[in-house]
């Protein structure tokens, strides 16, 4: 029972992100990327810090972690959130979500390089299946039916939407942030580090919005503010608090591979709220993602008997 509860908590951040991006997307046209990303972080950081105080956790960041904390804040809060908002505003054909959800592969490479995380052939196979799965989930069937270099110009041009580059950079920033939390919280509570990095990270984002020319009146409805509140408190405070807590303590490759589930939750939400239905290609993508998560998380248990037989 404890193991099931632990896995549900590990999956929860990715479920919240899958719905938070859906909530944020309509706000970008009226508000713009800077204010949306800033308002996502500021209340989230404040709420998470209040929780830290209420639970009696260490509220201050250890002085020995400050240098890494600043790097972590710059990369994960400022760069990642800003790039994500710009990517959501300019992405097309669902490819943007594929790019951002490819970050488990980047995390696996970084974890292998920096922490010597073991990734056997079963693990690499699982990461590859996850990448193929999110391609099936996010890329239109008409695009997948062509080899990219042989596609008709109108089809190939879908690969070059302005937001795709921002999303790829956001995936790199998120992967780097997933690794940096281990350095930024060596002597500090990872939840406290997460709270302060949201608060400090929101400042330049809000400043860029304030300095941006044009009308800064948002004119959002109650529903719009509800979307923003959900993206902040649930899609940021709760999701990132859990995410970085687990990233500090769990196997990075295994935990980050759960990120392949994010588009699955996004599509499930669309089906529940909007009545959308998955086509056969998307169902294949869901199956591949689920197999991927099993392969990566159980890679040692699956591979060791195979390796023993081959000796």
BATOR-234598 format. One record per residue (C-alpha): chain; x, y, z. Coordinates in Angstrom, 1 decimal, always signed. Layout:
N
R doro px py pz
R A X Y Z
...
END
This chain:
311
R doro px py pz
R A +0.0 +0.0 +0.0
R A +2.9 +2.4 +0.8
R A +4.5 +1.6 -2.5
R A +1.3 +2.4 -4.4
R A +0.8 +5.7 -2.5
R A +4.5 +6.6 -3.3
R A +4.0 +6.0 -7.0
R A +0.8 +8.0 -7.1
R A +2.6 +10.9 -5.5
R A +5.4 +10.6 -8.0
R A +3.0 +10.6 -10.9
R A +1.0 +13.5 -9.5
R A +3.3 +16.4 -10.7
R A +3.1 +15.2 -14.3
R A -0.7 +14.9 -14.1
R A -0.9 +18.5 -12.8
R A +1.4 +19.8 -15.5
R A -0.6 +18.1 -18.2
R A -3.7 +20.1 -17.1
R A -1.9 +23.3 -16.2
R A -0.5 +23.9 -19.7
R A -4.1 +23.5 -21.0
R A -5.3 +26.1 -18.4
R A -2.5 +28.5 -19.3
R A -2.8 +28.4 -23.1
R A -5.9 +30.7 -23.5
R A -4.3 +33.4 -21.2
R A -1.3 +33.9 -23.4
R A -3.1 +35.8 -26.1
R A -4.6 +38.4 -23.7
R A -1.8 +38.6 -21.1
R A +1.4 +37.6 -22.9
R A +4.1 +35.2 -21.9
R A +5.9 +37.4 -19.3
R A +2.9 +38.1 -17.1
R A +1.5 +34.5 -17.3
R A +4.8 +32.9 -16.4
R A +5.4 +35.5 -13.6
R A +1.9 +35.1 -12.1
R A +2.4 +31.3 -12.3
R A +5.5 +31.5 -10.1
R A +4.8 +34.4 -7.6
R A +1.7 +33.0 -5.8
R A +3.1 +29.5 -6.1
R A +6.3 +30.4 -4.3
R A +4.4 +32.3 -1.6
R A +2.0 +29.4 -1.0
R A +4.8 +26.9 -0.9
R A +6.8 +29.1 +1.5
R A +3.8 +29.4 +3.8
R A +3.5 +25.6 +3.8
R A +7.2 +25.4 +4.7
R A +6.6 +27.7 +7.7
R A +3.4 +25.9 +8.8
R A +5.1 +22.5 +8.8
R A +8.2 +23.7 +10.7
R A +10.7 +22.9 +7.9
R A +13.9 +24.8 +7.4
R A +12.9 +28.1 +5.9
R A +16.3 +29.6 +5.0
R A +18.7 +28.3 +2.3
R A +22.1 +27.3 +3.7
R A +24.8 +29.7 +2.7
R A +26.8 +26.9 +1.2
R A +24.0 +26.4 -1.4
R A +23.5 +30.0 -2.4
R A +25.7 +29.9 -5.5
R A +24.0 +26.8 -6.9
R A +20.6 +28.2 -5.8
R A +21.1 +31.3 -8.0
R A +22.1 +29.1 -11.0
R A +19.1 +26.9 -10.4
R A +16.8 +29.9 -10.1
R A +18.1 +31.5 -13.3
R A +17.8 +28.2 -15.3
R A +14.6 +26.6 -14.0
R A +12.5 +29.6 -12.9
R A +13.5 +32.4 -15.2
R A +14.6 +30.6 -18.4
R A +12.3 +27.6 -18.2
R A +9.1 +29.4 -17.3
R A +9.8 +32.2 -19.8
R A +10.7 +29.9 -22.6
R A +7.7 +27.6 -21.9
R A +5.3 +30.6 -22.0
R A +6.8 +31.8 -25.3
R A +6.6 +28.3 -26.7
R A +3.0 +27.8 -25.7
R A +2.2 +31.2 -27.4
R A +3.9 +30.3 -30.7
R A +3.8 +26.5 -31.0
R A +1.8 +24.7 -33.6
R A +0.6 +21.2 -34.6
R A +1.1 +19.8 -31.1
R A +4.8 +19.3 -31.7
R A +5.7 +21.8 -29.0
R A +4.3 +19.5 -26.3
R A +6.4 +16.6 -27.8
R A +9.6 +18.7 -27.5
R A +9.0 +19.7 -23.9
R A +8.0 +16.2 -22.9
R A +11.3 +14.8 -24.4
R A +13.2 +16.1 -21.4
R A +13.4 +12.7 -19.7
R A +15.8 +11.6 -22.4
R A +18.0 +14.7 -21.7
R A +17.8 +14.1 -17.9
R A +18.9 +10.5 -18.4
R A +21.9 +11.7 -20.4
R A +22.9 +14.3 -17.8
R A +22.3 +11.9 -14.9
R A +24.5 +9.3 -16.7
R A +27.2 +11.9 -17.2
R A +27.1 +13.6 -13.8
R A +26.0 +11.0 -11.4
R A +26.9 +7.7 -13.2
R A +23.3 +6.6 -13.1
R A +23.0 +3.1 -14.5
R A +21.0 +2.9 -17.8
R A +21.2 -0.6 -19.3
R A +19.8 -1.6 -22.7
R A +16.3 -2.0 -21.2
R A +16.4 +1.5 -19.9
R A +17.5 +3.0 -23.2
R A +14.8 +0.9 -25.0
R A +12.2 +2.4 -22.6
R A +13.4 +5.9 -23.2
R A +13.2 +5.4 -27.0
R A +9.7 +3.9 -26.7
R A +8.6 +6.9 -24.6
R A +10.0 +9.3 -27.2
R A +8.1 +7.5 -30.0
R A +5.0 +7.4 -27.8
R A +4.9 +11.2 -27.3
R A +5.5 +11.6 -31.1
R A +2.4 +9.5 -31.7
R A +0.5 +11.6 -29.1
R A +1.5 +15.1 -30.2
R A +2.4 +15.1 -33.9
R A -0.4 +15.1 -36.5
R A -0.9 +11.9 -38.4
R A -0.4 +13.7 -41.7
R A +3.0 +14.8 -40.6
R A +4.1 +11.4 -39.4
R A +3.0 +9.9 -42.7
R A +5.9 +11.6 -44.4
R A +9.7 +11.3 -44.0
R A +10.6 +14.9 -42.9
R A +13.0 +15.6 -45.8
R A +10.6 +14.1 -48.4
R A +7.5 +15.9 -47.1
R A +5.5 +18.4 -49.1
R A +6.6 +22.0 -48.2
R A +3.3 +22.8 -46.4
R A +3.7 +19.7 -44.3
R A +7.4 +20.1 -43.6
R A +6.8 +23.8 -42.6
R A +4.8 +22.5 -39.6
R A +8.2 +21.4 -38.2
R A +9.4 +25.0 -38.2
R A +6.7 +26.8 -36.2
R A +8.3 +29.7 -34.1
R A +7.3 +28.2 -30.8
R A +9.0 +24.9 -31.5
R A +12.5 +26.4 -30.9
R A +11.3 +27.9 -27.6
R A +9.9 +24.6 -26.5
R A +13.1 +22.7 -27.3
R A +15.1 +25.3 -25.2
R A +12.5 +25.0 -22.5
R A +13.0 +21.2 -22.4
R A +16.8 +21.7 -22.1
R A +16.3 +24.2 -19.3
R A +13.8 +21.9 -17.4
R A +16.2 +19.0 -17.7
R A +19.1 +21.1 -16.4
R A +16.9 +22.3 -13.5
R A +16.0 +18.7 -12.6
R A +19.7 +18.0 -12.2
R A +20.6 +21.3 -10.6
R A +18.2 +20.8 -7.6
R A +20.6 +18.2 -6.3
R A +23.4 +20.8 -6.2
R A +21.2 +23.6 -4.9
R A +19.8 +21.6 -2.0
R A +22.9 +19.7 -0.7
R A +22.5 +21.4 +2.7
R A +19.0 +22.8 +2.4
R A +15.4 +21.5 +2.2
R A +14.5 +20.9 -1.5
R A +11.0 +22.2 -0.9
R A +12.3 +25.4 +0.6
R A +14.7 +25.8 -2.3
R A +11.8 +25.3 -4.7
R A +9.7 +28.0 -2.9
R A +12.4 +30.6 -2.9
R A +13.4 +29.9 -6.5
R A +9.8 +30.6 -7.6
R A +9.7 +33.8 -5.7
R A +13.0 +35.2 -6.9
R A +12.5 +33.8 -10.4
R A +9.2 +35.6 -10.8
R A +10.8 +39.0 -10.3
R A +12.6 +39.4 -13.6
R A +9.6 +37.9 -15.5
R A +7.2 +40.4 -13.9
R A +9.8 +43.2 -14.6
R A +10.0 +42.3 -18.3
R A +6.2 +42.5 -18.5
R A +6.2 +45.9 -16.7
R A +8.9 +47.3 -19.1
R A +7.2 +45.9 -22.2
R A +5.6 +48.6 -24.3
R A +1.8 +48.6 -24.8
R A -1.3 +48.3 -22.7
R A -0.8 +46.2 -19.5
R A -4.5 +45.9 -18.6
R A -5.3 +42.2 -18.4
R A -9.1 +42.3 -18.5
R A -9.4 +38.7 -17.5
R A -12.7 +37.2 -16.5
R A -13.3 +35.2 -13.3
R A -12.8 +32.0 -15.3
R A -9.5 +33.3 -16.6
R A -8.2 +34.2 -13.1
R A -9.4 +30.7 -12.0
R A -7.3 +29.2 -14.7
R A -4.3 +31.3 -13.6
R A -4.8 +30.3 -10.0
R A -5.0 +26.6 -10.9
R A -1.8 +26.8 -12.9
R A -0.1 +28.6 -10.1
R A -1.2 +26.7 -6.9
R A -1.7 +23.2 -8.4
R A +0.4 +23.3 -11.6
R A +3.3 +25.0 -9.8
R A +3.3 +25.0 -6.0
R A +2.1 +21.5 -5.5
R A +3.6 +20.0 -8.7
R A +7.1 +21.5 -8.4
R A +7.2 +21.0 -4.6
R A +6.6 +17.3 -5.2
R A +8.8 +17.1 -8.3
R A +11.9 +18.6 -6.8
R A +11.5 +16.7 -3.6
R A +11.5 +13.4 -5.5
R A +14.2 +14.6 -7.9
R A +16.5 +15.1 -4.9
R A +15.8 +11.7 -3.4
R A +14.9 +9.3 -6.2
R A +16.7 +7.8 -9.2
R A +16.7 +10.7 -11.7
R A +16.3 +8.5 -14.8
R A +13.4 +6.5 -13.4
R A +11.6 +9.5 -12.0
R A +12.0 +11.8 -15.0
R A +10.7 +9.1 -17.3
R A +7.3 +9.7 -15.7
R A +7.4 +12.9 -17.7
R A +6.3 +10.9 -20.7
R A +2.9 +10.6 -19.0
R A +2.3 +14.4 -19.2
R A +0.7 +14.4 -22.6
R A -1.4 +11.4 -21.7
R A -2.9 +13.3 -18.8
R A -3.4 +16.3 -21.1
R A -5.3 +14.2 -23.6
R A -7.3 +12.5 -20.9
R A -8.3 +15.9 -19.6
R A -9.4 +17.0 -23.1
R A -11.5 +13.9 -23.4
R A -13.2 +14.5 -20.1
R A -13.8 +18.3 -20.3
R A -14.1 +18.8 -24.1
R A -15.4 +15.4 -25.3
R A -12.3 +14.8 -27.5
R A -11.6 +11.3 -28.5
R A -8.2 +9.6 -29.2
R A -7.5 +8.2 -32.6
R A -5.8 +4.8 -33.2
R A -2.4 +6.5 -33.5
R A -2.8 +8.3 -30.1
R A -3.9 +5.1 -28.4
R A -0.7 +3.4 -29.7
R A +1.2 +6.4 -28.3
R A -0.5 +5.9 -24.9
R A +0.5 +2.2 -24.9
R A +4.1 +2.9 -25.9
R A +4.4 +5.5 -23.1
R A +3.0 +3.1 -20.5
R A +5.5 +0.4 -21.7
R A +8.2 +3.0 -21.6
R A +7.6 +3.9 -17.9
R A +7.6 +0.2 -17.0
R A +10.8 -0.5 -18.9
R A +12.7 +2.5 -17.4
R A +11.5 +2.0 -13.8
R A +12.0 -1.8 -13.8
R A +15.1 -1.8 -16.1
R A +17.4 -3.5 -13.5
R A +14.9 -6.2 -12.6
R A +14.2 -6.9 -16.3
R A +17.8 -6.8 -17.5
R A +19.7 -8.7 -14.8
R A +18.1 -12.1 -15.6
R A +18.8 -11.5 -19.3
R A +22.4 -10.6 -18.6
R A +22.9 -13.6 -16.3
R A +21.6 -16.0 -19.0
R A +23.9 -14.4 -21.6
R A +27.0 -15.0 -19.5
END
